[in-house]
Each structure stands twice: as structure tokens, then as C-alpha cells.
Amino acid sequence: MRVSSQFAEATSGVVYIHASPAALCPHIEWALTSTLKAPSKLRWTSQPAAAGSLRATTDWYGPVGTGGRIAKALRDWPILCFEITEDPSEGVDGQRYSFVPGLGLWHGATSANGDVMVGEMRLRAIVAEARDRGRSSAQDIAAEIDSALGTAWDDELEPYRLGGEGAEVTWLRRDVG
């Protein structure tokens, strides 16, 4: 009898290096090669939103959880701006990781269409925390939900996503639909 797993073993995603100093680019490629266990040669283009910075995008394929491992490898350079997506697969939610200097690393689960998902228990905790602090106003709760959705990271990364002449355009915006 064959045992079947209800969860996918492999998935894919995309690494978006939105802004990097040129001197760091080979180190990023080495980190990706080490994490993905496959050669990584990125095509770097200028990043108009940050003078002197470069940008690159690459698809990846690997075991479920690889997106988190890539984010862990890249967050060691606090001057990078990057995003990593991991596509949803059978039995496993998608993931998105965003890193911005000054804000650090944000992580959220994503649905099949790319929406960030905030679970029931997290929403209940947001409301309970607001009540416990005596701050149950709509503005306080909205601020906590914005934090759970990664709004500050989206706002900071939006200028980098717009691309420039000859650059790929990255659409990872939350206000779709």
C-alpha cells in the first residue's frame, strides 16, 4: 500500500531584489545559490527609485519553506530592499516576505490570488489587545490590521516596484479589485 501525503513537497516563487548596492550583488547571488542549491545568475538593472542601486528578479523552485530560507539569508544585509513570494501549493498557504531598511522583515500568508490573509485568531487578538489597553477605537484597530497586512512595507516598496526603462514591472500591490 502506498502512503500519500496531503501536502505538497515542492513549490515555486519569485525573488525580487528591489534595491541593492552594486558591491553586494555577487553576495546576493552566492546566498541564493547556497539556499537554492542551484546556480544563481541574476540580470541586474538600474533602480530609478534609488540612485546608484540595482534591481533583479528571479523565479525559484524548491521544497515548501524555501521562501523563508531565502528571506533569512537575505535579511542579514540591512541595506537591501527585497520581497520573496512562495506560491501556494496543495495543503500549504502561499507566503510573502518583505524587507525594508528601518522596518525589518515582514511575513504574511497569501491566498491563491496573492491576497495577504489575516487569520481569525490574529484578528481576535488585535481586538482583544485594543480592549485591554482601553483603545478599542476604529483607528487603533485599523492600525493593527494595517500592521498585520504589511501596509507600511507595501507603502515603502511601491516606488521600487514601478520599475524603470527596460526593467520588469512588479505588481504586488494590496489594493487589487
N, C-alpha and C positions, 0 to 999 in steps of 0.2 A: 504494500500500500504506500502511495506517495503522499508525503506531508506537504500541504500547501500553505504558504504564508499569505496572510491577508494584507500585508503591507508591501509596498514596492521596495526593491532593494537599490534601485538606481534612479536618478533624476537628472535634470539639466537646469541650467540657469545662465545668467549673464553677469559679468563683472564690468562695472562702469567706473573707470578711474576718471573722475571729473576734472581734477586739477592736481598736478604733481610737478615739483621742480625737476628739471632735466636730469640732474645728478642722481635722483632717486629712481629713475625709470628702470635701470638694469636690476636694482634690488627688488623692485616690484615683480619683475619678470622671474627672478630667481625664487621669490616667495611663492608665486603662482605655480612654477614648475615643481617645487618641493611639495606643495599642498596637493596639486592635481596628479602628481606622479606622471607627468607628461610635459614635453617641451612647450614652453610658452614664449611666443614671439609676437609682441603687440605692435600694432601700427599706430605710432604716436603722431598726433597733430596738435597744432597750437590751440590753446583755450582762450578765446577772446574775452571771456568774463574775468580772467585773472592773468594780467600781463606777465609774460615770462613763464607761464605754466603750460604743461602739455596734458593732453587727454587721450584716452584709449578705451576701447570696448572689446570684449571678447566673450564668446559663448564658452560654456564648460559642460562637461558631462561627468558624472561620478556618483558615488554612493550617496544616499539620503544623508543629509547633515553636512555635506561638503561646503555649502554656502556659509555656514557658521565657522567652519575651519578656515575658510578664506578670509572672512572678516577678522578672525582672531589674528591671523598672520599679518594683515594689513594695518590693523589699528595701532601697531607698535610705532608707526610713523605719524605723529600727531599733526603734521602739516599737510597731510593728504585730504582730499575730499573724494569720497567714493560711495558707491552703492553696489550691493550684490543682491541678486534675486535668485531664489531657488524655486523652481516650478512645483506646483502641487502634483502629487502622484497618488496612486491607489493607497488609500488609508492614511495619507500624510498631507497636512496642510502645506501650502507654499510658505515661503519666508522672504522677508526683505530686511536687509541690513543697510543702514545709512550712517556715514561717519562724516562729521564736520568739526574742524578745529574749534575748540571752545565749547562745543556741545557734547562731544564724545560720540559714542556708539549708541544707536537706537536700533531696536529689533522689533518686528511685528510679524504676526502670521497673516498670510494673504489667502484670499479665496481664488477660485479658478479664473475669475476675470481680473484679478490683481488688486481688488479692494482690500484694504487693511481691515482685519477682523478684530474686534474687541469683545472678548467673551463675557458671558453673563456674570461670572464670579468677579471679574475685574470691574464691571460696571457697578455691581452691588458694593464692592469695596470703595469705589470712588464716592458713591452716595453716602455710605456709612462714615467714611473719613470726614467728609464735609459736615455731616451732622455732629460727629464727635467734636469737631473744632468749633462748632457753633457757626459754621459758614456754609449753610445749605442754599445759598443764593444760586440762581441760574448761572451767573457769571463764574462763580467758583467751580461749579460742576463742569461747566463748559471748558474752563481752563484745564481741568484734569483730563477731560476726554480728549482735548487737543493734544495734551502730552502723550496720552496712550496711542493716539493716531500718528504721532511723529510730525505734527504740524510745523514745529519750529525747524526741523530738519528739512522738510519739504520747502519751506519758505527760503531757507539758506541755499538749498541746492538748485532751486528753479533757474537762476541765471546761468548756471553751468549746463543745465540740460538743454538749453535753447540751441546750443551748437554754434557753429560759425561757418564761414565759407569752406566748403569741402568736408565738413565734419558731419558725422552721423547725428541725427536728432534723436534724443532720448525722451520718450514720453512716459514718465512715471508720476503723473500728477494725480492728486487725490480727488479733484472736483470733476470727475468724468460723469456724464449722464445727466 
